[in-house]
Amino acid sequence: MYEGLSEGETMPIARHLSLITLDGVKDLIARKVEFTCRYELVGGTGDGKPLYQCIYSVGDEELILVAAKVQKHGPKVRHFALWPGLVNHHTNYGDGRPVSLDLDIRNAPEGDGGPDGDRG
């Protein structure tokens, strides 16, 4: 278990990422800043549906999408179910490119198939 995470939560991928909220993404779009985004498989729901996190790339910086409201233990990474969450998010806040996804939750890092209440 990683320090600062609630029971049942896992750290998706150990690396250094900056944080961005949906308001930050809206600001990038409004200022016409060039960015790309990708969706990484991080686990699954209790009924076996895959969950994804969104990573935005702006220049050389990678930013992980987090909820605007900071939780007791810090920012919470936003997770998306494929439909309608990820599809709607990419339609409204994506980079306009087609999305390529891994749909097999067995490929998720530390994927336990457990539920996640924070879907986009």
C-alpha positions as protocol buffer text, in pm:
chain_id: "A"
residue {
  index: 1
  type: MET
  ca { x: 0 y: 0 z: 0 }
}
residue {
  index: 2
  type: TYR
  ca { x: 128 y: 346 z: -86 }
}
residue {
  index: 3
  type: GLU
  ca { x: 132 y: 610 z: 188 }
}
residue {
  index: 4
  type: GLY
  ca { x: -150 y: 862 z: 161 }
}
residue {
  index: 5
  type: LEU
  ca { x: -385 y: 641 z: -39 }
}
residue {
  index: 6
  type: SER
  ca { x: -714 y: 512 z: 96 }
}
residue {
  index: 7
  type: GLU
  ca { x: -762 y: 140 z: 134 }
}
residue {
  index: 8
  type: GLY
  ca { x: -841 y: -16 z: -200 }
}
residue {
  index: 9
  type: GLU
  ca { x: -669 y: 257 z: -404 }
}
residue {
  index: 10
  type: THR
  ca { x: -351 y: 183 z: -595 }
}
residue {
  index: 11
  type: MET
  ca { x: -95 y: 415 z: -750 }
}
residue {
  index: 12
  type: PRO
  ca { x: -149 y: 360 z: -1123 }
}
residue {
  index: 13
  type: ILE
  ca { x: 202 y: 421 z: -1251 }
}
residue {
  index: 14
  type: ALA
  ca { x: 505 y: 536 z: -1052 }
}
residue {
  index: 15
  type: ARG
  ca { x: 647 y: 836 z: -1236 }
}
residue {
  index: 16
  type: HIS
  ca { x: 660 y: 1211 z: -1204 }
}
residue {
  index: 17
  type: LEU
  ca { x: 362 y: 1388 z: -1355 }
}
residue {
  index: 18
  type: SER
  ca { x: 227 y: 1737 z: -1305 }
}
residue {
  index: 19
  type: LEU
  ca { x: -140 y: 1780 z: -1222 }
}
residue {
  index: 20
  type: ILE
  ca { x: -414 y: 1941 z: -1428 }
}
residue {
  index: 21
  type: THR
  ca { x: -783 y: 1988 z: -1355 }
}
residue {
  index: 22
  type: LEU
  ca { x: -1065 y: 2012 z: -1605 }
}
residue {
  index: 23
  type: ASP
  ca { x: -1057 y: 2390 z: -1562 }
}
residue {
  index: 24
  type: GLY
  ca { x: -688 y: 2378 z: -1656 }
}
residue {
  index: 25
  type: VAL
  ca { x: -772 y: 2183 z: -1970 }
}
residue {
  index: 26
  type: LYS
  ca { x: -1045 y: 2435 z: -2057 }
}
residue {
  index: 27
  type: ASP
  ca { x: -786 y: 2710 z: -2016 }
}
residue {
  index: 28
  type: LEU
  ca { x: -545 y: 2533 z: -2255 }
}
residue {
  index: 29
  type: ILE
  ca { x: -823 y: 2509 z: -2511 }
}
residue {
  index: 30
  type: ALA
  ca { x: -931 y: 2873 z: -2464 }
}
residue {
  index: 31
  type: ARG
  ca { x: -572 y: 2994 z: -2506 }
}
residue {
  index: 32
  type: LYS
  ca { x: -527 y: 2763 z: -2809 }
}
residue {
  index: 33
  type: VAL
  ca { x: -227 y: 2589 z: -2651 }
}
residue {
  index: 34
  type: GLU
  ca { x: -117 y: 2283 z: -2849 }
}
residue {
  index: 35
  type: PHE
  ca { x: -151 y: 1960 z: -2653 }
}
residue {
  index: 36
  type: THR
  ca { x: -204 y: 1591 z: -2697 }
}
residue {
  index: 37
  type: CYS
  ca { x: -380 y: 1350 z: -2467 }
}
residue {
  index: 38
  type: ARG
  ca { x: -380 y: 978 z: -2417 }
}
residue {
  index: 39
  type: TYR
  ca { x: -571 y: 735 z: -2199 }
}
residue {
  index: 40
  type: GLU
  ca { x: -395 y: 474 z: -1990 }
}
residue {
  index: 41
  type: LEU
  ca { x: -565 y: 161 z: -1864 }
}
residue {
  index: 42
  type: VAL
  ca { x: -541 y: 158 z: -1483 }
}
residue {
  index: 43
  type: GLY
  ca { x: -788 y: -106 z: -1367 }
}
residue {
  index: 44
  type: GLY
  ca { x: -1146 y: -213 z: -1385 }
}
residue {
  index: 45
  type: THR
  ca { x: -1485 y: -173 z: -1228 }
}
residue {
  index: 46
  type: GLY
  ca { x: -1649 y: -440 z: -1016 }
}
residue {
  index: 47
  type: ASP
  ca { x: -1833 y: -565 z: -1324 }
}
residue {
  index: 48
  type: GLY
  ca { x: -1517 y: -601 z: -1532 }
}
residue {
  index: 49
  type: LYS
  ca { x: -1529 y: -279 z: -1733 }
}
residue {
  index: 50
  type: PRO
  ca { x: -1194 y: -107 z: -1793 }
}
residue {
  index: 51
  type: LEU
  ca { x: -1103 y: 225 z: -1626 }
}
residue {
  index: 52
  type: TYR
  ca { x: -866 y: 481 z: -1773 }
}
residue {
  index: 53
  type: GLN
  ca { x: -674 y: 787 z: -1660 }
}
residue {
  index: 54
  type: CYS
  ca { x: -605 y: 1079 z: -1893 }
}
residue {
  index: 55
  type: ILE
  ca { x: -256 y: 1218 z: -1952 }
}
residue {
  index: 56
  type: TYR
  ca { x: -216 y: 1552 z: -2128 }
}
residue {
  index: 57
  type: SER
  ca { x: 115 y: 1644 z: -2291 }
}
residue {
  index: 58
  type: VAL
  ca { x: 201 y: 2011 z: -2331 }
}
residue {
  index: 59
  type: GLY
  ca { x: 546 y: 2058 z: -2478 }
}
residue {
  index: 60
  type: ASP
  ca { x: 778 y: 1832 z: -2277 }
}
residue {
  index: 61
  type: GLU
  ca { x: 549 y: 1827 z: -1972 }
}
residue {
  index: 62
  type: GLU
  ca { x: 306 y: 1547 z: -1890 }
}
residue {
  index: 63
  type: LEU
  ca { x: 2 y: 1631 z: -1676 }
}
residue {
  index: 64
  type: ILE
  ca { x: -240 y: 1384 z: -1522 }
}
residue {
  index: 65
  type: LEU
  ca { x: -605 y: 1485 z: -1499 }
}
residue {
  index: 66
  type: VAL
  ca { x: -723 y: 1518 z: -1138 }
}
residue {
  index: 67
  type: ALA
  ca { x: -1050 y: 1619 z: -974 }
}
residue {
  index: 68
  type: ALA
  ca { x: -1079 y: 1990 z: -895 }
}
residue {
  index: 69
  type: LYS
  ca { x: -1170 y: 1927 z: -532 }
}
residue {
  index: 70
  type: VAL
  ca { x: -869 y: 1815 z: -328 }
}
residue {
  index: 71
  type: GLN
  ca { x: -940 y: 1521 z: -101 }
}
residue {
  index: 72
  type: LYS
  ca { x: -810 y: 1463 z: 252 }
}
residue {
  index: 73
  type: HIS
  ca { x: -499 y: 1286 z: 119 }
}
residue {
  index: 74
  type: GLY
  ca { x: -441 y: 1512 z: -182 }
}
residue {
  index: 75
  type: PRO
  ca { x: -565 y: 1530 z: -540 }
}
residue {
  index: 76
  type: LYS
  ca { x: -760 y: 1235 z: -676 }
}
residue {
  index: 77
  type: VAL
  ca { x: -684 y: 1112 z: -1027 }
}
residue {
  index: 78
  type: ARG
  ca { x: -993 y: 1115 z: -1249 }
}
residue {
  index: 79
  type: HIS
  ca { x: -1082 y: 774 z: -1384 }
}
residue {
  index: 80
  type: PHE
  ca { x: -1308 y: 716 z: -1681 }
}
residue {
  index: 81
  type: ALA
  ca { x: -1516 y: 421 z: -1786 }
}
residue {
  index: 82
  type: LEU
  ca { x: -1513 y: 383 z: -2163 }
}
residue {
  index: 83
  type: TRP
  ca { x: -1877 y: 479 z: -2216 }
}
residue {
  index: 84
  type: PRO
  ca { x: -1995 y: 744 z: -2169 }
}
residue {
  index: 85
  type: GLY
  ca { x: -1711 y: 891 z: -1958 }
}
residue {
  index: 86
  type: LEU
  ca { x: -1400 y: 859 z: -2173 }
}
residue {
  index: 87
  type: VAL
  ca { x: -1585 y: 909 z: -2501 }
}
residue {
  index: 88
  type: ASN
  ca { x: -1756 y: 1227 z: -2376 }
}
residue {
  index: 89
  type: HIS
  ca { x: -1435 y: 1360 z: -2218 }
}
residue {
  index: 90
  type: HIS
  ca { x: -1234 y: 1309 z: -2536 }
}
residue {
  index: 91
  type: THR
  ca { x: -1507 y: 1461 z: -2754 }
}
residue {
  index: 92
  type: ASN
  ca { x: -1518 y: 1775 z: -2538 }
}
residue {
  index: 93
  type: TYR
  ca { x: -1160 y: 1808 z: -2409 }
}
residue {
  index: 94
  type: GLY
  ca { x: -943 y: 1584 z: -2623 }
}
residue {
  index: 95
  type: ASP
  ca { x: -687 y: 1670 z: -2889 }
}
residue {
  index: 96
  type: GLY
  ca { x: -904 y: 1576 z: -3187 }
}
residue {
  index: 97
  type: ARG
  ca { x: -707 y: 1263 z: -3272 }
}
residue {
  index: 98
  type: PRO
  ca { x: -865 y: 915 z: -3283 }
}
residue {
  index: 99
  type: VAL
  ca { x: -832 y: 722 z: -2957 }
}
residue {
  index: 100
  type: SER
  ca { x: -656 y: 387 z: -2932 }
}
residue {
  index: 101
  type: LEU
  ca { x: -730 y: 190 z: -2614 }
}
residue {
  index: 102
  type: ASP
  ca { x: -638 y: -131 z: -2437 }
}
residue {
  index: 103
  type: LEU
  ca { x: -971 y: -290 z: -2338 }
}
residue {
  index: 104
  type: ASP
  ca { x: -829 y: -587 z: -2144 }
}
residue {
  index: 105
  type: ILE
  ca { x: -824 y: -505 z: -1770 }
}
residue {
  index: 106
  type: ARG
  ca { x: -579 y: -792 z: -1713 }
}
residue {
  index: 107
  type: ASN
  ca { x: -318 y: -560 z: -1868 }
}
residue {
  index: 108
  type: ALA
  ca { x: -376 y: -286 z: -1608 }
}
residue {
  index: 109
  type: PRO
  ca { x: -92 y: -222 z: -1360 }
}
residue {
  index: 110
  type: GLU
  ca { x: -200 y: -366 z: -1025 }
}
residue {
  index: 111
  type: GLY
  ca { x: -549 y: -400 z: -1174 }
}
residue {
  index: 112
  type: ASP
  ca { x: -777 y: -571 z: -925 }
}
residue {
  index: 113
  type: GLY
  ca { x: -1101 y: -517 z: -1114 }
}
residue {
  index: 114
  type: GLY
  ca { x: -1237 y: -336 z: -809 }
}
residue {
  index: 115
  type: PRO
  ca { x: -1490 y: -55 z: -821 }
}
residue {
  index: 116
  type: ASP
  ca { x: -1390 y: 309 z: -856 }
}
residue {
  index: 117
  type: GLY
  ca { x: -1647 y: 574 z: -775 }
}
residue {
  index: 118
  type: ASP
  ca { x: -1471 y: 858 z: -960 }
}
residue {
  index: 119
  type: ARG
  ca { x: -1574 y: 815 z: -1319 }
}
residue {
  index: 120
  type: GLY
  ca { x: -1582 y: 1107 z: -1562 }
}
